[in-house]
Amino acid sequence: MEHGADLLTYQDRYDGELIDFSSNINPLGPPEGLENVLIDSFKTLITYPDIKYRKLKESISNYLACHKENVLVGNGAVEIIDSFVMATKRVIITTPSFSEYEKRAVIHGKEVIRIPYKEDFCIDLDRLDVIRKGDLLILGNPNNPTGLRIEKGELKTIYEMVKKAKGFLLLDEAFFEFCPEDYDSIEIFKEYNFESVGIIRAATKFFALPGIRLGYGCTSMETAKKIERNQLPWSVNTLADAAGQFIFNDKEYIEKSKLYINNERQFLLDELSKIEGINVYNSHTNYILIKLLEEVDEHAFNYFLQHGMVLRKCSSFLELGNNHIRVAVKDRKNNLRLLNAFREYNCKKDESYKG
């Protein structure tokens, strides 16, 4: 399982509707009113999108409180990350992390340097001395699958190390809006004019729009121009363009979603920590990493699948092995369903569930 959100692969193994705990999408769904916006935009499909995405960038710049000349847009966050990878010499990643970082680098023939996280999933700053001129350091903030965000002071330290080495720091913040609001990396790096840093976000997770494929972010004006030269023209389709001009203005939805996820995340963390046989890692976002102390991920995956739930096996993540799973934070009804299944799983482990 390289990625989550693949229900069709497993649907024939369960007679009923599957609940996808492998996909970390806002359980509240997209902002209200977006459907009408997309319907109204249907008539514009006979024309090309604005190749410069002027209105979209203005909407994003207002949301991020940065200049629109600093804004990048793309066909999902991965397309923008891919464009940064194309423009670099070497790619440095921490492990475990999102598999597409290394995959993009390999596709483009870039050298990859892996730096394992420490046991507590904190970044090993001493090992960042490998950064050289022209290197690209990609960090998930928060990281996937660990769910942890970089502490503010540590982030500044990492940035200074990268800048001193004449490298480039790329922060993948696809899950940023789910995190506690103790800092905003865009505000931090605005005072540096985004020199040697890029912050990438997406509509996919927080705004519950994985099918739209809209990524966006901030970097320096010079870097933005350079990256845009690597992108295909019209990479953001008309419907995604229209959605992006609408969703970032819904302040009520944004605040409601943050509060909802924060409450449900804490509820899940508290309740999961009471269950024997698992080690529950802390999380700053809308998914939780769990270590199975007595079983392997395939065993747990099959058990939960038989109960109508798809979890994310984490054996595809470097450094984790085959005894970790990841679960998304859903609504209260489905979170309770997950907890009940965990309690039953802890009581009924036997060979019959190994599928």
N, C-alpha and C positions, 0 to 999 in steps of 0.2 A: 504494500500500500504506500505509493509514493506521495499521493495527495488524498485529502479527505473529499467529502461531497460526491461520492460515486455510488449512489443508491442503486442504480440500475444493475450493477454487478451483483448485488446481493438480494434483490427483490424476490427472485424466485425461491429463495431459501426461507421466506417467511410469508405466511398467508394473512396479509393485513398490511396496514400502513406502517412503514418504518419511520422511526424518529432518528434524525441524523445528528448524533452527538459528535460526529467527526468534522462537521462544518461549523465554523465559528462566526455565525451570522447573527446580527441583532434580532432577538426573538420578537420584537415589536413590529418587525416588518418595515417597509419603506415609509417615508413621510406621507401623511394624508394629502391628497390632492395631486400627487405625482401622476396617477393614472390619467387624469384629465389632461395634464400637460403633455403626456406622451401621445394621447389620442389627437390632441390639437396639432401636434407636430407631424402627424402622419402625412399631411398634405405637402410638407416640405421635403419629403423623401425623394421627390423628383429632381431636386437640386443638390449640388455638392454642399457639404458643410463649409463654413468659412475656414479657409486653409490656415488662417492665422489665429482662429479661435478667440477673437477679440472680446466678445461678450462673455464667453466662458471664463477666460482668464481674468476679466474684471470681477466676475462673481467670486472666483477663487481668491483673488487678491484681497477682496473685502473681507472674506471669511478668515483668511490667514493674517490679515493686517500687514501685508507686504506690498511692494510695488508689482504691478502686473508684468513688468519686464523681468522680474525674478521668477515668474511662474512657468512651470513646465506642465504639459498635459500629455496623456498617452492612453493607449488601449489597455488599461489596467496598469497597476504598479510595476508588474514584471516587465512590460515593454520599456518603461523608463529605466528600470534597473539594467536591462539588456543594453540600452543605448550608452549608459555609463561604462559598462563592462567593455563594450566595443572600443571606447575611447582611451582605455588604459593599457598599461604594460603588464602588471601583475595584479592578481586579485587575492586579497587576504580575507579569510573568513574565520569566524569562531565556530566551534562545533560543540554540541549539536545546534543546527540552525536550519532555516528554510532551504530546501534542497535546490531551488532554482538559482541560488547564488553561484554555486559551483557548476551546476549544469550549464548556465549561460556562459561561464568562463571557458569551460571545456569546448563547447560548440564553437566559440570564437578563437580557439587555440591559445588561450591565455594560461600562463603558469598560475597554479593555485597553491597558496600556502595556508595550511590549517592550524589554528591555534585553539586547542581544547579549553573549554571553560574549567575553572577550578571546581572542586567537589560541591561547593555551594552554588554553582552556576553563576558565579561572578567572573568578570573578565580578568585574566592574568596579565596585568599591566606590564610586568617584567618581560613578557614574551613579545610585546609590541615593538621591541627594539629591532625587529626584522624589517620594519617599514623603511622603504627607500624612495627616492625621488621617482615620481610617476606612479607609485603603487595606489591601488584602490582598496581601502578597508571598508567592508560592508558589515554593518551591525544592525541586527533587529532591535528595535527599541519601542515596545517590548519585544523580546526575542520569542521566536516560535521554534520549538514547542515549550520552552521553559516558563513563559508567561511573565518573566521579570523584566522590569525597565531599569535602565542604567541610572544610578544615583546622579543627581545634578552636578555635584563637585567632581565626581569621577568622569562624567561626560566632558566637562571642561578640560580635565587633565588629558584625556584621550585626544581631544581636539588639538591641544597645544603640542602634543607629541607628534601627531600626524602632520600638522602645519610646519613644525620645525624640520621634519624629515622631507618636506616638500612633496608629501603624498596628498591623498584626497579621502575625506571621510564621507561615506554615504550611509545615512540612517534610513532604514526601512521602518516607517512608523504607520504601517497599515492598520494597526490596532490602537493607535494613539488615543483616540477619543474615549476609549473604554477605561483609560488609566486615571488614577487620582490626579487632581489638578495642582500639584505642587510646583510644577514648572512646565514651560512650553519651549521646546528646543528652537522653534522659529524665533521667539522673542530673544533667546540667548544669543543666537548667531546673527540676528539682524544688526547688532552693533558692530559686527565684523564685516558687514556687507556680504555675508555668506561666502567669504573667501575660503576656498579649499573645503567646502562642505555642501552637501545636498541633503534635503529632507524630503522623503517620498511618502505620500499617503494615498488613500484610495477610497472610493465610494462603496467598495465591495462589502466590507465587514460592518462598519458602523451604520451606514445608511441602507444596509440589507439589499444591495443591488449587484450581486455577482454576475448577473446576466447582462448588465449594461456595459461592463468593462470600461471603467473610467478611473484612471490614475492621475495624480497631480502632485505637485511639490514645489519647493523653493530652492533656488541656488543663486549664485552671483549672476549678474546680467551677462558677463562674458561667457561663463560656463553654460548658461541657458542657450545662448546662440550656438555654441559648439555642439551641445547635445542634440539640439533640434536638427542639425545637419545630418545626424545619424538616423533620424526617425523617418519613417515612410510618410508621404503626404496623406492627409485626411485619415490619420490613424484613429481619431475619435469620430465615431459615427454621429449622424444627426440627432438620434434619440438620446445618446449619451450627452451630447452637447446641450440639448434642451434640459435634460435632467440636472446637469451641473449648474445651469442658470437658475434652478428652482430650489434644490435641496438645501443648499448652504444658507438660505435665508430663513429657514424654519427653526428659529431659536427655541420655541417651545418643545418641538420634537427632540432637539439636541439635548436640552437639559433633562427632559423626561427620560430619555434613553440612558443618559449617564447615571442618573439616580437609580433607575430600575436595575441596571446591570451591577452597579455597586452593591445594592442590597442582595441580589440573588447570588452574586459571587461569594459574598461573605457568608450567606446562608449555606451554600454548598460546601465551602471550605470548613465551616464549623461542623456540619453534619458528617462529612466524609472523614474528618479527623477522628471521629468516634468509632469508626469501623476498624476492626482488627484485620490483619493480613495485608494491609496496604500502607504505603507511606505517601502522604499528600503534601506536595510542594506548595508553597505560597504562590500567589498569582496577583499581578497588578491589572489583569485584563479579563477577557471574557472566555477564557478556557483554563483548564487546570490539568497539570501533569501529575500522574499518579504512578508510583512504583509498586509493582506486585511483588510481595515478599515471598510468596510460596508457589506462584504459578507463572506461566509464560503468557505473553500477550495473545497468542493464537487461541489458547484455552479460554481466556476471558472474552475475547472477541466473539467466539462461537456461542458461548453461553448467552451473552447479551443479545446477539443476533436472534437466537431462538426466542427471546423475549421482546423482539420488535425494536431493538435499538442498535444502531451502528456506532461503534467507538472508533477512535483513531489509534491503530497499532503504531508504535513508534520505533519498531526495529529498523525502519529505513533511515532513521536519523543516526548519524555517526555518533559514537560514544555512549549511546543509550542501551544497546543490546536488545534482547527480546523480552524484557520484563517491565516495560513501561507502556502506559496507554495515556491518551489525552482525551478529555471530555469537554464539550462546549457548555457554557452557561446558557440555559434555556429559560422558559417561563416556569413559574412555580409548579404547575401541574406536571410538567415533564421532568423537572428537577426532582420532584418527589418520586416519580416513577423510577428514575435512575437510582436514587438512594435506596428504594425498596429492593431493586434488583441487586444492588451491591450487598445488601444485608443477606438476602437469600443466597447469593453466590458464595458468600463467606461461610454459610451453613451447609451448603449442598455440594461442595467441591467433590467430584468423583469423575471417573473415566467416561461416563456417559455423556459429558458435555464437551468432549474434545473433538467431536465432529469428525 
